[in-house]
Amino acid sequence: MLGTAVFAFVCAAMCFSRYNTLKNEGSKTDYDTGGGILAMIGMIFVLLAFIFTGAEYYYQLSDIENIKKFQEIESVYKKKADDLSAEFAGYLAQKYPEHEKKIFDKIGPENVQIYLVKYPEIRASETIMKLVEHINKLQSDVYDQQVKMAGARKSIRLRLRNPWILNFVLPKE
């Protein structure tokens, strides 16, 4: 957009220059009118560029803040999933004391399902099954937050490459 405005200003300058040349020769021309119109068009494009950039600046700040929010939410979900995994590991260690060391070393939110397959008799416990469902939901929520962050980062990158706005004004991530 700024390039279009510069082009209009250059054309206006050329019209005014041509007008002055012909005026000095004694000719009557309307090049000054054309120059004025082109200068006005250039000013309109500059004004539009600042308006669009102001809106995009707000959206850029919004996306940057959303990324921070998504990261905080993701860390809360991860902490919850880790806490519930520790509770799950405690239950397994209580039920299977001979495997306690292996259980505590390897258990995490992402591999809770493996222990359900390894120890099928714990499926009988309704509490454990609800715990596993909750852990799985938290893991899914973590992935959802990561997808939202990726979308916000994509929007930021696109705005920084948009030729219709003044990119030097926009904040970086």
PAVEX-632324 format. One record per residue: residue in one letter; x, y, z of N, C-alpha, C in turn; residue number from 1. Coordinates in nm, 2 decimals. Example, Ala and Ser with C-alpha at 12.3 -4.5 7.8 and 13.67 -1.06 7.14 Angstrom:
// PAVEX-632324
- residu,nX,nY,nZ,caX,caY,caZ,cX,cY,cZ,num
- A,1.32,-0.57,0.78,1.23,-0.45,0.78,1.32,-0.33,0.78,1
- S,1.28,-0.22,0.71,1.37,-0.11,0.71,1.29,0.00,0.79,2
//
This chain:
// PAVEX-632324
- residu,nX,nY,nZ,caX,caY,caZ,cX,cY,cZ,num
- M,0.08,-0.12,0.00,0.00,0.00,0.00,0.09,0.12,0.00,1
- L,0.20,0.12,0.08,0.29,0.23,0.08,0.35,0.25,-0.05,2
- G,0.38,0.14,-0.12,0.44,0.15,-0.25,0.35,0.22,-0.35,3
- T,0.22,0.19,-0.34,0.12,0.26,-0.43,0.12,0.41,-0.40,4
- A,0.12,0.44,-0.27,0.12,0.58,-0.24,0.25,0.65,-0.29,5
- V,0.36,0.59,-0.28,0.49,0.65,-0.33,0.47,0.67,-0.49,6
- F,0.42,0.57,-0.55,0.40,0.58,-0.70,0.31,0.70,-0.73,7
- A,0.20,0.71,-0.66,0.11,0.83,-0.68,0.18,0.96,-0.66,8
- F,0.26,0.97,-0.55,0.34,1.09,-0.52,0.44,1.12,-0.63,9
- V,0.50,1.02,-0.69,0.60,1.04,-0.79,0.53,1.09,-0.92,10
- C,0.41,1.03,-0.95,0.34,1.07,-1.07,0.29,1.22,-1.05,11
- A,0.25,1.25,-0.93,0.21,1.39,-0.90,0.32,1.48,-0.92,12
- A,0.44,1.45,-0.87,0.56,1.53,-0.88,0.59,1.55,-1.03,13
- M,0.58,1.44,-1.11,0.60,1.45,-1.25,0.50,1.55,-1.32,14
- C,0.37,1.54,-1.28,0.27,1.63,-1.33,0.30,1.77,-1.30,15
- F,0.34,1.80,-1.17,0.37,1.94,-1.13,0.49,1.99,-1.21,16
- S,0.59,1.90,-1.23,0.71,1.94,-1.30,0.67,1.97,-1.45,17
- R,0.59,1.89,-1.51,0.55,1.91,-1.65,0.47,2.04,-1.65,18
- Y,0.38,2.07,-1.55,0.30,2.19,-1.55,0.40,2.31,-1.55,19
- N,0.50,2.31,-1.46,0.59,2.42,-1.44,0.67,2.44,-1.57,20
- T,0.71,2.34,-1.64,0.78,2.35,-1.76,0.70,2.41,-1.87,21
- L,0.57,2.37,-1.89,0.48,2.42,-1.99,0.44,2.57,-1.95,22
- K,0.42,2.59,-1.82,0.38,2.73,-1.78,0.49,2.83,-1.81,23
- N,0.62,2.79,-1.79,0.73,2.87,-1.82,0.74,2.90,-1.97,24
- E,0.69,2.81,-2.05,0.69,2.83,-2.20,0.57,2.91,-2.24,25
- G,0.48,2.94,-2.15,0.37,3.02,-2.18,0.24,2.94,-2.22,26
- S,0.25,2.81,-2.21,0.13,2.73,-2.25,0.04,2.72,-2.13,27
- K,-0.09,2.71,-2.16,-0.19,2.69,-2.05,-0.22,2.54,-2.05,28
- T,-0.20,2.47,-1.93,-0.23,2.33,-1.92,-0.31,2.30,-1.80,29
- D,-0.35,2.17,-1.79,-0.42,2.13,-1.67,-0.34,2.02,-1.59,30
- Y,-0.21,2.02,-1.61,-0.12,1.93,-1.54,-0.12,1.95,-1.39,31
- D,-0.15,2.07,-1.35,-0.15,2.10,-1.20,-0.27,2.03,-1.14,32
- T,-0.38,2.02,-1.21,-0.50,1.95,-1.16,-0.47,1.80,-1.15,33
- G,-0.41,1.74,-1.25,-0.37,1.60,-1.24,-0.28,1.57,-1.13,34
- G,-0.18,1.66,-1.11,-0.09,1.65,-1.00,-0.15,1.65,-0.87,35
- G,-0.25,1.75,-0.86,-0.32,1.76,-0.73,-0.41,1.63,-0.70,36
- I,-0.47,1.58,-0.81,-0.55,1.46,-0.79,-0.46,1.34,-0.75,37
- L,-0.35,1.33,-0.82,-0.25,1.22,-0.78,-0.20,1.23,-0.64,38
- A,-0.17,1.36,-0.60,-0.12,1.38,-0.47,-0.22,1.34,-0.36,39
- M,-0.35,1.38,-0.40,-0.46,1.34,-0.31,-0.47,1.19,-0.30,40
- I,-0.46,1.12,-0.41,-0.47,0.97,-0.41,-0.36,0.92,-0.32,41
- G,-0.24,0.97,-0.34,-0.13,0.92,-0.26,-0.15,0.94,-0.11,42
- M,-0.21,1.06,-0.07,-0.24,1.08,0.07,-0.35,0.99,0.12,43
- I,-0.44,0.96,0.04,-0.55,0.86,0.08,-0.49,0.72,0.10,44
- F,-0.39,0.68,0.01,-0.33,0.55,0.03,-0.24,0.55,0.16,45
- V,-0.18,0.66,0.19,-0.10,0.67,0.32,-0.19,0.66,0.44,46
- L,-0.30,0.73,0.43,-0.40,0.73,0.54,-0.46,0.59,0.56,47
- L,-0.49,0.52,0.45,-0.54,0.38,0.45,-0.44,0.29,0.51,48
- A,-0.31,0.31,0.47,-0.20,0.22,0.52,-0.19,0.24,0.67,49
- F,-0.21,0.36,0.73,-0.20,0.37,0.87,-0.32,0.32,0.94,50
- I,-0.44,0.33,0.88,-0.56,0.27,0.94,-0.55,0.12,0.94,51
- F,-0.51,0.05,0.83,-0.50,-0.09,0.83,-0.39,-0.14,0.92,52
- T,-0.28,-0.06,0.93,-0.17,-0.10,1.02,-0.21,-0.09,1.16,53
- G,-0.29,0.01,1.20,-0.34,0.02,1.33,-0.42,-0.10,1.37,54
- A,-0.51,-0.14,1.28,-0.59,-0.26,1.31,-0.50,-0.39,1.32,55
- E,-0.41,-0.40,1.23,-0.32,-0.52,1.24,-0.23,-0.52,1.36,56
- Y,-0.19,-0.40,1.40,-0.11,-0.39,1.52,-0.18,-0.44,1.64,57
- Y,-0.31,-0.41,1.65,-0.39,-0.46,1.76,-0.40,-0.61,1.75,58
- Y,-0.43,-0.67,1.63,-0.44,-0.81,1.62,-0.31,-0.88,1.65,59
- Q,-0.20,-0.82,1.61,-0.07,-0.87,1.64,-0.04,-0.88,1.79,60
- L,-0.07,-0.77,1.86,-0.06,-0.77,2.01,-0.15,-0.88,2.07,61
- S,-0.27,-0.89,2.02,-0.37,-0.99,2.07,-0.31,-1.13,2.05,62
- D,-0.26,-1.16,1.94,-0.20,-1.29,1.91,-0.08,-1.32,2.00,63
- I,0.00,-1.22,2.02,0.12,-1.24,2.11,0.07,-1.27,2.25,64
- E,-0.03,-1.20,2.30,-0.08,-1.22,2.43,-0.15,-1.36,2.44,65
- N,-0.22,-1.40,2.33,-0.28,-1.53,2.33,-0.18,-1.64,2.34,66
- I,-0.07,-1.62,2.27,0.04,-1.73,2.28,0.09,-1.74,2.42,67
- K,0.11,-1.63,2.49,0.15,-1.63,2.63,0.04,-1.71,2.72,68
- K,-0.09,-1.67,2.69,-0.20,-1.74,2.76,-0.20,-1.89,2.74,69
- F,-0.19,-1.92,2.61,-0.19,-2.07,2.57,-0.07,-2.14,2.64,70
- Q,0.04,-2.08,2.65,0.16,-2.14,2.71,0.13,-2.16,2.86,71
- E,0.07,-2.06,2.93,0.04,-2.08,3.07,-0.06,-2.19,3.09,72
- I,-0.17,-2.19,3.01,-0.27,-2.29,3.02,-0.21,-2.43,3.00,73
- E,-0.12,-2.44,2.90,-0.06,-2.57,2.87,0.02,-2.62,2.99,74
- S,0.10,-2.53,3.05,0.18,-2.57,3.16,0.09,-2.61,3.28,75
- V,-0.03,-2.55,3.30,-0.12,-2.59,3.40,-0.17,-2.73,3.37,76
- Y,-0.21,-2.76,3.25,-0.26,-2.89,3.21,-0.15,-3.00,3.23,77
- K,-0.03,-2.96,3.19,0.08,-3.06,3.21,0.11,-3.09,3.35,78
- K,0.10,-2.99,3.44,0.12,-3.01,3.58,0.01,-3.10,3.64,79
- K,-0.11,-3.07,3.60,-0.23,-3.15,3.64,-0.21,-3.30,3.60,80
- A,-0.17,-3.32,3.47,-0.15,-3.45,3.42,-0.04,-3.52,3.49,81
- D,0.07,-3.45,3.52,0.18,-3.51,3.59,0.14,-3.55,3.73,82
- D,0.06,-3.46,3.80,0.01,-3.49,3.93,-0.08,-3.62,3.93,83
- L,-0.17,-3.62,3.84,-0.25,-3.74,3.83,-0.18,-3.87,3.79,84
- S,-0.07,-3.85,3.71,0.01,-3.97,3.67,0.08,-4.02,3.80,85
- A,0.13,-3.92,3.88,0.19,-3.96,4.01,0.10,-4.04,4.10,86
- E,-0.03,-3.99,4.10,-0.13,-4.06,4.18,-0.16,-4.20,4.12,87
- F,-0.16,-4.21,3.99,-0.18,-4.34,3.92,-0.06,-4.43,3.95,88
- A,0.06,-4.38,3.95,0.18,-4.46,3.98,0.18,-4.50,4.13,89
- G,0.13,-4.42,4.22,0.12,-4.45,4.36,0.02,-4.57,4.37,90
- Y,-0.09,-4.57,4.30,-0.18,-4.68,4.31,-0.12,-4.81,4.26,91
- L,-0.05,-4.80,4.14,0.02,-4.92,4.09,0.13,-4.97,4.18,92
- A,0.20,-4.88,4.24,0.31,-4.92,4.34,0.25,-4.99,4.46,93
- Q,0.13,-4.94,4.50,0.07,-5.00,4.61,0.01,-5.14,4.58,94
- K,-0.04,-5.16,4.46,-0.10,-5.28,4.41,0.01,-5.38,4.37,95
- Y,0.12,-5.33,4.31,0.23,-5.42,4.26,0.36,-5.37,4.32,96
- P,0.39,-5.39,4.45,0.51,-5.34,4.51,0.64,-5.40,4.45,97
- E,0.63,-5.51,4.39,0.76,-5.57,4.33,0.80,-5.49,4.20,98
- H,0.71,-5.42,4.14,0.74,-5.34,4.02,0.75,-5.19,4.05,99
- E,0.76,-5.16,4.18,0.75,-5.02,4.22,0.86,-4.93,4.15,100
- K,0.98,-4.97,4.15,1.09,-4.89,4.09,1.07,-4.87,3.95,101
- K,1.03,-4.97,3.87,1.01,-4.95,3.73,0.89,-4.86,3.70,102
- I,0.79,-4.87,3.78,0.67,-4.79,3.77,0.70,-4.64,3.79,103
- F,0.77,-4.61,3.90,0.80,-4.47,3.93,0.90,-4.41,3.83,104
- D,0.99,-4.49,3.77,1.08,-4.43,3.68,1.02,-4.40,3.54,105
- K,0.92,-4.47,3.50,0.88,-4.45,3.36,0.74,-4.39,3.34,106
- I,0.66,-4.38,3.45,0.52,-4.34,3.43,0.51,-4.19,3.40,107
- G,0.43,-4.16,3.30,0.40,-4.02,3.26,0.26,-4.01,3.20,108
- P,0.21,-3.89,3.18,0.07,-3.88,3.13,0.06,-3.95,2.99,109
- E,0.16,-3.95,2.91,0.15,-4.00,2.78,0.15,-4.16,2.77,110
- N,0.20,-4.22,2.88,0.20,-4.37,2.88,0.12,-4.44,2.98,111
- V,0.02,-4.38,3.03,-0.07,-4.44,3.13,-0.15,-4.55,3.07,112
- Q,-0.18,-4.54,2.94,-0.26,-4.65,2.87,-0.18,-4.78,2.87,113
- I,-0.05,-4.77,2.86,0.04,-4.89,2.85,0.03,-4.97,2.98,114
- Y,0.02,-4.90,3.09,0.00,-4.97,3.22,-0.13,-5.04,3.23,115
- L,-0.23,-4.99,3.17,-0.36,-5.05,3.17,-0.36,-5.18,3.09,116
- V,-0.28,-5.19,2.99,-0.26,-5.31,2.91,-0.17,-5.41,2.99,117
- K,-0.07,-5.35,3.05,0.03,-5.44,3.12,-0.03,-5.50,3.24,118
- Y,-0.12,-5.43,3.31,-0.19,-5.48,3.43,-0.34,-5.47,3.41,119
- P,-0.40,-5.56,3.34,-0.54,-5.55,3.30,-0.63,-5.56,3.42,120
- E,-0.59,-5.62,3.53,-0.68,-5.63,3.65,-0.71,-5.49,3.71,121
- I,-0.63,-5.39,3.69,-0.66,-5.26,3.75,-0.78,-5.19,3.67,122
- R,-0.82,-5.24,3.56,-0.93,-5.19,3.49,-1.06,-5.21,3.57,123
- A,-1.06,-5.30,3.67,-1.18,-5.32,3.75,-1.20,-5.21,3.84,124
- S,-1.10,-5.13,3.87,-1.12,-5.01,3.96,-1.18,-4.90,3.89,125
- E,-1.30,-4.86,3.93,-1.36,-4.74,3.87,-1.29,-4.61,3.89,126
- T,-1.23,-4.60,4.01,-1.15,-4.48,4.04,-1.03,-4.46,3.94,127
- I,-0.96,-4.57,3.92,-0.85,-4.57,3.84,-0.89,-4.54,3.69,128
- M,-1.00,-4.60,3.65,-1.04,-4.57,3.51,-1.08,-4.42,3.49,129
- K,-1.15,-4.36,3.59,-1.18,-4.22,3.59,-1.05,-4.14,3.59,130
- L,-0.96,-4.18,3.67,-0.83,-4.11,3.67,-0.76,-4.11,3.53,131
- V,-0.76,-4.23,3.47,-0.70,-4.25,3.34,-0.77,-4.16,3.24,132
- E,-0.90,-4.16,3.24,-0.98,-4.08,3.15,-0.95,-3.93,3.17,133
- H,-0.93,-3.89,3.29,-0.90,-3.75,3.32,-0.76,-3.71,3.27,134
- I,-0.66,-3.80,3.29,-0.53,-3.78,3.24,-0.53,-3.77,3.08,135
- N,-0.60,-3.86,3.02,-0.61,-3.86,2.87,-0.68,-3.73,2.82,136
- K,-0.78,-3.68,2.90,-0.84,-3.55,2.86,-0.74,-3.44,2.87,137
- L,-0.66,-3.44,2.98,-0.56,-3.33,3.00,-0.46,-3.34,2.89,138
- Q,-0.41,-3.46,2.85,-0.32,-3.47,2.74,-0.38,-3.41,2.61,139
- S,-0.50,-3.44,2.59,-0.57,-3.39,2.47,-0.58,-3.23,2.48,140
- D,-0.60,-3.18,2.60,-0.61,-3.03,2.61,-0.47,-2.97,2.59,141
- V,-0.37,-3.04,2.63,-0.23,-2.99,2.60,-0.21,-2.98,2.45,142
- Y,-0.24,-3.08,2.38,-0.23,-3.08,2.24,-0.31,-2.97,2.17,143
- D,-0.43,-2.95,2.22,-0.52,-2.84,2.17,-0.46,-2.71,2.19,144
- Q,-0.39,-2.68,2.30,-0.33,-2.56,2.33,-0.21,-2.54,2.23,145
- Q,-0.14,-2.65,2.20,-0.03,-2.64,2.11,-0.07,-2.60,1.97,146
- V,-0.19,-2.66,1.93,-0.25,-2.63,1.80,-0.29,-2.48,1.80,147
- K,-0.35,-2.43,1.90,-0.39,-2.29,1.91,-0.26,-2.20,1.90,148
- M,-0.16,-2.23,1.97,-0.03,-2.15,1.96,0.02,-2.15,1.82,149
- A,0.02,-2.27,1.76,0.07,-2.27,1.62,-0.01,-2.18,1.53,150
- G,-0.14,-2.18,1.55,-0.23,-2.09,1.47,-0.20,-1.94,1.49,151
- A,-0.18,-1.91,1.62,-0.15,-1.77,1.65,-0.01,-1.73,1.59,152
- R,0.09,-1.82,1.60,0.22,-1.79,1.54,0.21,-1.77,1.39,153
- K,0.12,-1.85,1.32,0.11,-1.84,1.18,0.05,-1.70,1.14,154
- S,-0.05,-1.66,1.22,-0.11,-1.53,1.20,-0.01,-1.42,1.21,155
- I,0.08,-1.43,1.31,0.18,-1.33,1.33,0.28,-1.33,1.21,156
- R,0.32,-1.44,1.17,0.41,-1.45,1.05,0.35,-1.39,0.93,157
- L,0.22,-1.42,0.91,0.16,-1.37,0.79,0.14,-1.22,0.79,158
- R,0.11,-1.16,0.91,0.10,-1.02,0.92,0.24,-0.95,0.89,159
- L,0.35,-1.01,0.93,0.48,-0.95,0.91,0.52,-0.95,0.77,160
- R,0.45,-1.04,0.68,0.48,-1.04,0.54,0.38,-0.97,0.45,161
- N,0.27,-0.92,0.52,0.16,-0.86,0.44,0.21,-0.73,0.37,162
- P,0.20,-0.72,0.24,0.25,-0.60,0.17,0.16,-0.48,0.18,163
- W,0.04,-0.50,0.24,-0.06,-0.39,0.24,-0.06,-0.32,0.37,164
- I,0.03,-0.35,0.46,0.05,-0.28,0.59,0.19,-0.24,0.61,165
- L,0.21,-0.15,0.70,0.35,-0.10,0.73,0.41,-0.20,0.84,166
- N,0.48,-0.29,0.79,0.54,-0.40,0.87,0.63,-0.35,0.98,167
- F,0.70,-0.24,0.96,0.80,-0.20,1.05,0.73,-0.15,1.18,168
- V,0.60,-0.12,1.18,0.53,-0.08,1.30,0.49,-0.19,1.39,169
- L,0.47,-0.31,1.33,0.42,-0.43,1.40,0.52,-0.48,1.50,170
- P,0.48,-0.52,1.62,0.57,-0.59,1.71,0.60,-0.73,1.67,171
- K,0.72,-0.77,1.70,0.76,-0.91,1.67,0.72,-1.00,1.79,172
- E,0.72,-1.13,1.76,0.67,-1.22,1.87,0.76,-1.22,1.99,173
//
